[in-house]
Amino acid sequence: MSRLSSQVRERLDNVMRKGHDVVVGDANGADKAVQKLLHEADYRKVTVYCSGDRPRNNLGQWDLHAVTPPKTAKGFQFHAAKDREMAQAADFGLMIWDGKSPGTVLNVLRLVRAGKPAVLVNGTQPPITLKSAGEWEMFLAACGDALRADLRSRATNDEWQPGADAAQRSMFDPPPSASRVAEPAADGAPLDDVEAQPATADAPKAAAKAATSSDVTSKYQQLSKQELVRLLTRRDTERQLGLVWERDDIDADAAINEDFVALELDPALSHGETPWRNLIIEGDNYDALRALRMSHAGRIRCIYIDPPYNTGNRDFIYNDRFIDKSHRFRHSLWLEFMYKRLRLAKDLLADDGVIFVSIDDNELFRLGMLMDEVFGAEKKLACFAWQTDGNFDNQAKIKICHEYILAYSLNPDAFPMPPVVDPNIPEESKLFRPEIRNTIVKNGPKNPMAEITLPAGFPASFDAGIVPARTNKWPHILSDIHVVDSRVQAGSVLTSGWANRELCQEFIDSGFKPIRDSKGQSTTFVLTSSGAIENIKLRESPSHVMSILRNLGNTQSDSAMLTEMGINFTYPKPVSMLNYLLSIVDDKRATFLDFFAGSGTTAHAVTKLNAEDGGERRFILVSSTEATEDQPDKNLCRDVCAARVRRVMGGYTSTKGESVTGLGGGFAYLRARRIPPHRLSMKIEHAEVWHALQLLHDRPLSPWPNHGFAADGALAYLADFRETHVARLRDWLARDVATSATIYCWTPDRVRELAPQADWQPIPQALRARFGR
């Protein structure tokens, strides 16, 4: 219990990342281990609860909440008052359990009774999440007799609130001996052979697995027939739909680790003049995403990825080995691989950002459910079908000529209207007209009859004239409408079914000033000479994105283009398709991320967009070497991805001898390097600290100056306390930056007096706290 599992660390990292207040006990064992982790992360939003005046442990010298126990309390009762107050103070509970301790389980009961979720983690077994009294009952039913008896002796009457149901009260006590006799089940089999299934996706199944080490049958052998019926009934009524994959039987992903990840700059492989705003990162994308989470959380407007499709044709590498169709768990391996990375990607997205994921039908349905799991089903923007161009003259019964692109946003309502029109729309389409005119007279079941009063001054589409009163066609007009100088002269009432009646009334109430419709378009209304009312919407930026993507290039032509560059890569995504897809994001200064960068098509598309419209978009590409046991020297990132982007930006001579002009721009080439957390202070390089700080403060990257001080705007890093370097700091502070400066150094107290008003941050604690695990 003194060592925290990866499951616990992951949850605590999430708590710190989201800035939750933490309440923790002062005991040795699990409490102390949690305190140690929080202290190492330099997390400050912590309160330690203790019984009596003095805590046994307060490693971070956090705020203390002392609870005075009853004078007669002894043993476990001495600390029970503290535990009760913690259950009341917390929003939810995370308990580390050895599978035996009744005190821990009693804390779960306290949380559940207070209407708060409780998560129980027992080693590497699946965590148990209990949110209701019903789930508590099912969990308790799977516990052993000794544990239930111990719980009953410890719980107060207030904590255990029995209802009128005697079966509920008996949960703490062993069932009557007569009820333990194996009775025949409906199909004639004894109850010993009936396996009760969980009622929810995680809690009861995990509870049964964690509560005892005996085989499946023994978990339910002690239950009466009534208890089994109740469990099965609850299972049938509360069963949830969700995605489940093998996690216990598959090999662990070797890339998953708890090391700190530093980014090491390689100027020789970088391109263009400094400072660099674009990044290419060589390394496992799990490492790179964790490094980026430290610096770019919530700052990425668009993520595009083209992950391995898991076709079984040696396209998916897991633990340095290709996974083929013969692997019994190839889908589970792929899901586990994607799940870990998508969860990190979610942390990087801006609130109005979007993630596009290319896929084919090998994993489409599983990926869709996985995206729902990570982002939420309500966050889906679209499932695009991309009609791939190319040669489909093969012998297949059905020629597959499409792939898919799933699009999700953290906030679909905030995602702006795309400023693009499907390239297949003809130029004469009304979509390209500067304004949209439609009558709002609509009669039908969805448009009940209502009145609109046109006041004097309401605009008309004609200079002068009279629209006579009428009841023989819509809209009915109660009195003649006189128009002079394109304005209604006196009020008149019109009756009809209407579309946008509320919007028209808003226009009238505004004094006939343009208003914005639900799409943000400038909207006005006019009376026509026929007596109809039209709305006029200015199409400031035409928007028309279809879910079917056609005529956007093909992999064959782009593969040939790469060959002309001297780069060998099969099945690249077409630049024209990525160009269109990324244009959906209405932001010329957006940062785009691709952590399955392949040949670098995303960077090519971003660079091309900037060249076309003068934008200042940035890209971050992540690519592994894809080295395997068979090809240990392979380096896809260096030899394909970076090589292509370098040619696109700087120009090149094709294999035919033709000169191709570059589009301009540059990038920094970085390598992800793991550092064990306990060795961070000794192993991280000053250059890596400086680059992390630049990214953290949204600065373009520049090389470390190879002396003990560097500054960029109001950001500075003092690497040591040599007099020449401290003198550089003094000179920099003298340039009127002291009041707004953020200064990082290893021991801030030694030089804080140079600028007391500055924001001083300690290294490596500041990086460790932002990095998490």
ZAMARGU-4260 file (C-alpha; in steps of 0.2 Angstrom, whole numbers, plus 5000, padded with zeros to 4 digits):
<rodrens>
0) 5000/5000/5000 | 5015/5012/5002 | 5018/5011/4983 | 5005/5019/4971 | 5000/5009/4956
5) 4999/5017/4939 | 4980/5018/4940 | 4981/5028/4956 | 4995/5039/4949 | 4985/5042/4933
10) 4970/5048/4943 | 4980/5059/4954 | 4988/5067/4939 | 4971/5071/4932 | 4966/5078/4948
15) 4981/5090/4949 | 4979/5094/4930 | 4962/5100/4933 | 4966/5110/4949 | 4955/5101/4961
20) 4956/5103/4980 | 4963/5088/4988 | 4959/5081/5005 | 4971/5067/5011 | 4973/5058/5028
25) 4989/5058/5038 | 4992/5040/5040 | 5007/5029/5035 | 5005/5018/5020 | 4993/5024/5006
30) 4990/5041/5014 | 5009/5044/5015 | 5012/5038/4998 | 4999/5050/4991 | 5006/5064/5000
35) 5023/5060/4994 | 5017/5061/4976 | 5008/5077/4979 | 5024/5084/4987 | 5035/5079/4973
40) 5024/5087/4961 | 5024/5103/4972 | 5005/5103/4972 | 4998/5116/4984 | 4979/5114/4984
45) 4980/5101/4998 | 4972/5099/5015 | 4979/5086/5027 | 4966/5079/5039 | 4972/5072/5056
50) 4964/5066/5072 | 4970/5077/5087 | 4982/5092/5086 | 4997/5084/5077 | 4997/5075/5061
55) 5007/5059/5059 | 5012/5065/5041 | 5011/5082/5032 | 5025/5081/5020 | 5021/5096/5010
60) 5017/5107/5025 | 5000/5110/5018 | 4985/5117/5027 | 4980/5106/5042 | 4962/5101/5047
65) 4962/5094/5065 | 4947/5084/5070 | 4944/5081/5089 | 4938/5063/5092 | 4927/5058/5106
70) 4936/5056/5122 | 4931/5038/5124 | 4937/5033/5106 | 4950/5021/5104 | 4958/5011/5090
75) 4949/5013/5073 | 4936/5023/5082 | 4949/5037/5086 | 4951/5040/5067 | 4933/5037/5062
80) 4928/5055/5065 | 4941/5062/5054 | 4936/5050/5040 | 4918/5055/5042 | 4923/5074/5039
85) 4934/5069/5024 | 4919/5061/5016 | 4908/5076/5019 | 4922/5088/5012 | 4927/5079/4996
90) 4917/5079/4980 | 4922/5061/4976 | 4934/5048/4984 | 4949/5038/4978 | 4953/5024/4990
95) 4968/5012/4989 | 4963/4995/4995 | 4972/4979/4999 | 4956/4969/4997 | 4955/4966/5016
100) 4954/4982/5025 | 4936/4985/5032 | 4941/5003/5036 | 4943/5008/5018 | 4927/5000/5013
105) 4918/5009/5026 | 4924/5025/5019 | 4917/5020/5003 | 4900/5018/5012 | 4902/5035/5019
110) 4904/5043/5002 | 4890/5033/4994 | 4878/5038/5008 | 4883/5056/5005 | 4879/5055/4987
115) 4897/5055/4981 | 4906/5043/4969 | 4919/5032/4976 | 4933/5024/4966 | 4941/5008/4975
120) 4958/5003/4967 | 4966/4986/4972 | 4983/4984/4964 | 4983/4981/4945 | 4965/4975/4945
125) 4951/4985/4937 | 4945/4999/4948 | 4928/4998/4956 | 4917/5013/4954 | 4902/5015/4966
130) 4890/5029/4963 | 4874/5022/4971 | 4867/5012/4986 | 4862/4999/4973 | 4880/4997/4967
135) 4886/4997/4985 | 4874/4982/4989 | 4881/4972/4974 | 4898/4976/4979 | 4895/4971/4997
140) 4886/4955/4992 | 4903/4949/4983 | 4913/4952/4999 | 4917/4938/5011 | 4908/4934/5028
145) 4923/4940/5038 | 4924/4957/5030 | 4905/4960/5031 | 4905/4956/5049 | 4919/4967/5053
150) 4911/4981/5043 | 4895/4979/5053 | 4904/4980/5070 | 4913/4996/5064 | 4898/5005/5056
155) 4887/5017/5066 | 4868/5016/5064 | 4869/5033/5055 | 4881/5026/5042 | 4871/5010/5039
160) 4853/5016/5036 | 4843/5000/5034 | 4827/5001/5025 | 4811/4991/5028 | 4818/4977/5017
165) 4825/4963/5028 | 4836/4957/5014 | 4845/4974/5014 | 4849/4973/5032 | 4856/4956/5030
170) 4869/4962/5018 | 4881/4964/5033 | 4877/4947/5040 | 4879/4930/5034 | 4864/4923/5025
175) 4854/4910/5035 | 4862/4893/5033 | 4847/4885/5025 | 4848/4897/5011 | 4866/4892/5007
180) 4860/4875/5001 | 4862/4873/4982 | 4845/4874/4974 | 4841/4869/4956 | 4842/4883/4944
185) 4828/4885/4930 | 4838/4874/4918 | 4841/4860/4931 | 4859/4866/4935 | 4864/4869/4953
190) 4866/4887/4958 | 4885/4883/4960 | 4885/4884/4941 | 4876/4900/4939 | 4888/4914/4935
195) 4880/4931/4940 | 4885/4945/4928 | 4889/4963/4932 | 4875/4976/4932 | 4887/4990/4925
200) 4902/4990/4914 | 4915/4992/4928 | 4909/4992/4946 | 4901/4975/4950 | 4913/4965/4938
205) 4928/4974/4946 | 4921/4972/4963 | 4919/4953/4961 | 4936/4951/4954 | 4944/4962/4968
210) 4934/4955/4983 | 4941/4937/4982 | 4955/4927/4974 | 4944/4911/4973 | 4937/4905/4957
215) 4921/4913/4949 | 4909/4901/4957 | 4914/4904/4975 | 4910/4923/4973 | 4892/4919/4972
220) 4891/4902/4982 | 4887/4911/4998 | 4872/4921/4991 | 4854/4916/4994 | 4842/4913/4979
225) 4834/4930/4983 | 4850/4939/4982 | 4855/4931/4966 | 4838/4935/4958 | 4841/4953/4964
230) 4858/4954/4956 | 4852/4947/4940 | 4837/4958/4939 | 4848/4973/4942 | 4860/4967/4929
235) 4846/4966/4916 | 4839/4983/4920 | 4855/4993/4922 | 4866/4985/4908 | 4875/4998/4898
240) 4881/4999/4881 | 4899/5002/4879 | 4916/4997/4871 | 4925/4983/4880 | 4942/4976/4875
245) 4954/4964/4882 | 4966/4972/4894 | 4972/4958/4906 | 4977/4946/4892 | 4986/4957/4880
250) 5005/4963/4881 | 5007/4979/4890 | 5011/4994/4879 | 5030/4996/4881 | 5029/5014/4877
255) 5018/5018/4893 | 5030/5025/4906 | 5030/5037/4920 | 5046/5046/4915 | 5048/5064/4912
260) 5050/5068/4893 | 5062/5082/4888 | 5064/5088/4870 | 5081/5089/4863 | 5084/5101/4849
265) 5095/5095/4834 | 5099/5111/4824 | 5107/5101/4810 | 5091/5093/4806 | 5081/5109/4809
270) 5077/5120/4794 | 5075/5139/4791 | 5080/5154/4801 | 5077/5155/4820 | 5067/5157/4829
275) 5056/5142/4824 | 5037/5141/4826 | 5035/5124/4819 | 5040/5108/4827 | 5044/5090/4821
280) 5047/5078/4835 | 5055/5062/4833 | 5050/5049/4846 | 5035/5038/4852 | 5020/5049/4851
285) 5015/5044/4869 | 5030/5052/4875 | 5028/5067/4863 | 5010/5070/4868 | 5015/5070/4887
290) 5028/5083/4883 | 5016/5093/4873 | 5003/5092/4887 | 5015/5101/4898 | 5016/5116/4886
295) 5001/5116/4874 | 4986/5110/4885 | 4971/5118/4878 | 4980/5127/4864 | 4978/5116/4849
300) 4965/5121/4837 | 4965/5106/4826 | 4972/5089/4827 | 4973/5078/4811 | 4979/5060/4813
305) 4980/5045/4800 | 4984/5031/4812 | 4987/5013/4807 | 4971/5005/4800 | 4975/4988/4808
310) 4972/4979/4792 | 4982/4965/4797 | 4994/4967/4783 | 5009/4973/4793 | 5003/4991/4795
315) 5002/4991/4814 | 5018/4991/4825 | 5015/4986/4843 | 5030/4984/4855 | 5042/4985/4840
320) 5033/4971/4831 | 5021/4971/4817 | 5003/4964/4821 | 4996/4953/4808 | 4979/4945/4806
325) 4984/4929/4815 | 4986/4939/4832 | 4971/4934/4842 | 4970/4951/4851 | 4975/4962/4837
330) 4959/4973/4839 | 4962/4974/4858 | 4980/4979/4855 | 4975/4993/4843 | 4961/4999/4854
335) 4973/5000/4870 | 4986/5009/4859 | 4974/5022/4852 | 4965/5024/4869 | 4981/5030/4878
340) 4985/5042/4865 | 4968/5049/4861 | 4966/5053/4880 | 4982/5064/4879 | 4976/5072/4863
345) 4960/5077/4871 | 4969/5087/4884 | 4978/5097/4870 | 4963/5103/4861 | 4956/5120/4863
350) 4938/5122/4868 | 4932/5126/4850 | 4945/5114/4843 | 4942/5099/4832 | 4951/5082/4829
355) 4950/5073/4813 | 4954/5054/4812 | 4956/5045/4796 | 4951/5027/4796 | 4944/5013/4785
360) 4931/5000/4788 | 4943/4988/4797 | 4942/4998/4813 | 4928/5011/4809 | 4915/5004/4821
365) 4927/5001/4835 | 4935/5018/4833 | 4918/5027/4833 | 4914/5019/4850 | 4932/5023/4856
370) 4930/5041/4851 | 4913/5042/4860 | 4922/5035/4875 | 4936/5047/4875 | 4927/5063/4869
375) 4908/5059/4872 | 4895/5054/4859 | 4888/5072/4859 | 4904/5079/4854 | 4904/5071/4836
380) 4904/5084/4822 | 4903/5072/4807 | 4908/5056/4800 | 4915/5061/4783 | 4916/5048/4769
385) 4931/5052/4758 | 4929/5045/4740 | 4946/5040/4736 | 4951/5043/4717 | 4962/5030/4708
390) 4962/5014/4699 | 4949/5001/4705 | 4950/4989/4691 | 4952/4974/4702 | 4944/4957/4704
395) 4935/4961/4721 | 4916/4957/4721 | 4914/4975/4728 | 4927/4989/4724 | 4931/4998/4740
400) 4933/5016/4735 | 4931/5026/4751 | 4938/5029/4768 | 4931/5039/4783 | 4936/5054/4793
405) 4929/5055/4810 | 4927/5073/4817 | 4925/5077/4835 | 4925/5094/4845 | 4926/5097/4863
410) 4912/5110/4861 | 4903/5108/4844 | 4891/5123/4848 | 4907/5134/4849 | 4915/5127/4833
415) 4913/5141/4820 | 4905/5139/4803 | 4918/5133/4791 | 4924/5147/4779 | 4925/5135/4764
420) 4914/5128/4751 | 4914/5111/4744 | 4926/5111/4729 | 4913/5102/4718 | 4900/5116/4720
425) 4899/5125/4703 | 4904/5143/4702 | 4886/5148/4697 | 4879/5141/4713 | 4869/5153/4724
430) 4881/5149/4737 | 4893/5162/4729 | 4880/5176/4729 | 4884/5190/4740 | 4866/5189/4748
435) 4853/5176/4752 | 4835/5181/4750 | 4820/5171/4755 | 4802/5174/4759 | 4797/5170/4777
440) 4779/5167/4773 | 4778/5148/4777 | 4761/5139/4779 | 4761/5121/4786 | 4760/5111/4802
445) 4776/5118/4808 | 4772/5136/4805 | 4756/5140/4814 | 4746/5155/4810 | 4752/5171/4819
450) 4752/5190/4817 | 4767/5202/4812 | 4764/5220/4815 | 4774/5230/4802 | 4777/5248/4810
455) 4780/5264/4801 | 4798/5264/4795 | 4799/5246/4790 | 4809/5245/4775 | 4802/5239/4758
460) 4811/5233/4742 | 4802/5245/4731 | 4802/5264/4731 | 4784/5269/4732 | 4767/5261/4730
465) 4752/5252/4739 | 4750/5234/4744 | 4731/5232/4745 | 4722/5224/4760 | 4717/5206/4756
470) 4712/5189/4763 | 4712/5179/4747 | 4731/5174/4748 | 4745/5173/4761 | 4749/5183/4770
475) 4732/5191/4774 | 4734/5210/4776 | 4721/5219/4787 | 4724/5236/4779 | 4732/5245/4764
480) 4751/5247/4766 | 4757/5263/4759 | 4776/5264/4755 | 4785/5280/4751 | 4804/5281/4749
485) 4805/5263/4752 | 4798/5264/4769 | 4781/5259/4776 | 4771/5274/4781 | 4759/5267/4794
490) 4757/5252/4804 | 4749/5236/4797 | 4745/5219/4803 | 4749/5203/4792 | 4743/5186/4796
495) 4751/5170/4790 | 4762/5155/4795 | 4780/5162/4796 | 4798/5156/4796 | 4809/5166/4807
500) 4795/5176/4815 | 4805/5179/4831 | 4820/5185/4821 | 4809/5197/4811 | 4802/5204/4827
505) 4820/5206/4834 | 4824/5216/4818 | 4809/5227/4821 | 4813/5230/4840 | 4831/5235/4834
510) 4824/5249/4825 | 4827/5240/4808 | 4846/5238/4811 | 4855/5222/4804 | 4855/5208/4817
515) 4864/5191/4817 | 4855/5175/4814 | 4860/5158/4822 | 4874/5156/4810 | 4881/5174/4813
520) 4875/5181/4797 | 4870/5199/4795 | 4851/5199/4793 | 4838/5212/4788 | 4820/5211/4782
525) 4810/5220/4768 | 4792/5221/4762 | 4790/5216/4744 | 4778/5223/4731 | 4768/5207/4732
530) 4765/5209/4750 | 4778/5195/4756 | 4791/5198/4769 | 4809/5193/4764 | 4824/5191/4774
535) 4841/5196/4767 | 4856/5188/4774 | 4873/5194/4769 | 4885/5180/4765 | 4901/5187/4772
540) 4910/5170/4771 | 4901/5156/4761 | 4901/5140/4770 | 4896/5123/4763 | 4904/5108/4769
545) 4897/5091/4763 | 4900/5075/4773 | 4905/5066/4756 | 4922/5072/4751 | 4925/5070/4732
550) 4938/5075/4720 | 4952/5079/4733 | 4966/5069/4725 | 4973/5052/4728 | 4987/5043/4735
555) 4994/5037/4719 | 4997/5055/4712 | 5005/5061/4729 | 5015/5045/4730 | 5022/5050/4713
560) 5025/5068/4719 | 5036/5061/4733 | 5045/5050/4721 | 5050/5066/4712 | 5056/5073/4728
565) 5067/5058/4730 | 5057/5051/4744 | 5050/5033/4745 | 5033/5032/4754 | 5018/5022/4749
570) 5000/5028/4752 | 5002/5046/4758 | 4986/5056/4761 | 4984/5069/4747 | 4989/5087/4750
575) 4973/5093/4742 | 4962/5083/4754 | 4972/5089/4769 | 4972/5107/4762 | 4953/5107/4761
580) 4950/5098/4778 | 4962/5110/4788 | 4953/5125/4779 | 4938/5120/4789 | 4946/5128/4804
585) 4943/5147/4803 | 4959/5153/4810 | 4974/5159/4800 | 4985/5158/4816 | 4980/5141/4822
590) 4992/5127/4828 | 4989/5111/4820 | 4995/5094/4827 | 4998/5077/4818 | 5005/5064/4830
595) 5005/5050/4816 | 5014/5061/4804 | 5019/5048/4792 | 5026/5057/4777 | 5022/5075/4783
600) 5007/5078/4773 | 4999/5089/4787 | 5014/5101/4787 | 5014/5102/4768 | 4996/5107/4768
605) 4998/5120/4782 | 5013/5127/4773 | 5003/5128/4757 | 4988/5136/4765 | 5000/5150/4773
610) 5007/5153/4755 | 4990/5155/4748 | 4982/5167/4760 | 4997/5174/4770 | 4992/5165/4786
615) 5003/5162/4801 | 4997/5144/4804 | 5009/5133/4814 | 5011/5114/4814 | 5018/5101/4826
620) 5022/5084/4819 | 5026/5069/4829 | 5033/5053/4820 | 5043/5038/4827 | 5058/5030/4818
625) 5047/5014/4815 | 5063/5004/4818 | 5060/4986/4822 | 5070/4971/4825 | 5071/4968/4806
630) 5075/4986/4802 | 5084/4993/4817 | 5092/5008/4807 | 5075/5014/4800 | 5071/5032/4804
635) 5054/5037/4796 | 5054/5054/4805 | 5071/5060/4799 | 5072/5052/4782 | 5054/5054/4776
640) 5044/5066/4786 | 5057/5080/4790 | 5065/5077/4773 | 5049/5080/4764 | 5045/5096/4774
645) 5062/5103/4771 | 5060/5101/4752 | 5043/5109/4752 | 5049/5124/4762 | 5066/5126/4754
650) 5063/5120/4737 | 5072/5105/4728 | 5077/5098/4711 | 5066/5084/4705 | 5072/5067/4699
655) 5069/5074/4682 | 5081/5088/4685 | 5067/5101/4686 | 5068/5115/4699 | 5054/5117/4711
660) 5052/5133/4721 | 5050/5131/4740 | 5035/5138/4749 | 5045/5146/4763 | 5045/5143/4782
665) 5055/5133/4794 | 5054/5120/4808 | 5064/5114/4824 | 5069/5096/4824 | 5067/5089/4841
670) 5069/5072/4849 | 5059/5065/4864 | 5070/5059/4878 | 5064/5050/4893 | 5071/5055/4910
675) 5067/5045/4926 | 5057/5056/4938 | 5069/5054/4952 | 5084/5059/4941 | 5076/5074/4933
680) 5087/5087/4943 | 5103/5078/4937 | 5099/5072/4920 | 5089/5087/4912 | 5100/5098/4901
685) 5099/5117/4902 | 5095/5118/4883 | 5080/5106/4887 | 5074/5117/4901 | 5075/5132/4890
690) 5065/5124/4876 | 5052/5118/4888 | 5050/5136/4895 | 5049/5143/4878 | 5035/5131/4872
695) 5026/5134/4889 | 5026/5152/4886 | 5021/5151/4868 | 5037/5157/4861 | 5045/5151/4845
700) 5061/5140/4848 | 5078/5147/4848 | 5094/5138/4852 | 5101/5138/4870 | 5115/5151/4870
705) 5127/5139/4879 | 5129/5150/4894 | 5120/5152/4911 | 5107/5165/4906 | 5094/5167/4892
710) 5079/5178/4890 | 5065/5180/4877 | 5054/5195/4880 | 5048/5195/4898 | 5054/5176/4900
715) 5071/5172/4907 | 5080/5157/4913 | 5095/5158/4925 | 5104/5141/4924 | 5117/5144/4937
720) 5124/5158/4949 | 5140/5162/4942 | 5143/5181/4943 | 5144/5184/4924 | 5127/5175/4922
725) 5119/5185/4937 | 5126/5201/4929 | 5117/5196/4913 | 5101/5194/4923 | 5104/5211/4931
730) 5106/5220/4914 | 5090/5211/4907 | 5080/5217/4922 | 5086/5235/4920 | 5077/5235/4903
735) 5060/5239/4911 | 5055/5221/4911 | 5056/5218/4930 | 5038/5221/4934 | 5031/5208/4921
740) 5045/5196/4921 | 5044/5177/4924 | 5061/5170/4929 | 5065/5152/4931 | 5080/5146/4941
745) 5086/5132/4952 | 5085/5141/4969 | 5075/5157/4967 | 5078/5163/4985 | 5096/5166/4981
750) 5092/5180/4968 | 5074/5185/4972 | 5079/5202/4979 | 5085/5207/4962 | 5067/5209/4957
755) 5055/5205/4971 | 5040/5209/4960 | 5044/5197/4947 | 5036/5179/4946 | 5050/5168/4951
760) 5048/5149/4947 | 5059/5135/4954 | 5067/5122/4942 | 5063/5108/4940 | 5048/5109/4951
765) 5039/5120/4940 | 5041/5108/4925 | 5037/5093/4935 | 5021/5100/4941 | 5015/5105/4924
770) 5021/5088/4916 | 5011/5077/4928 | 5013/5058/4924
</rodrens>
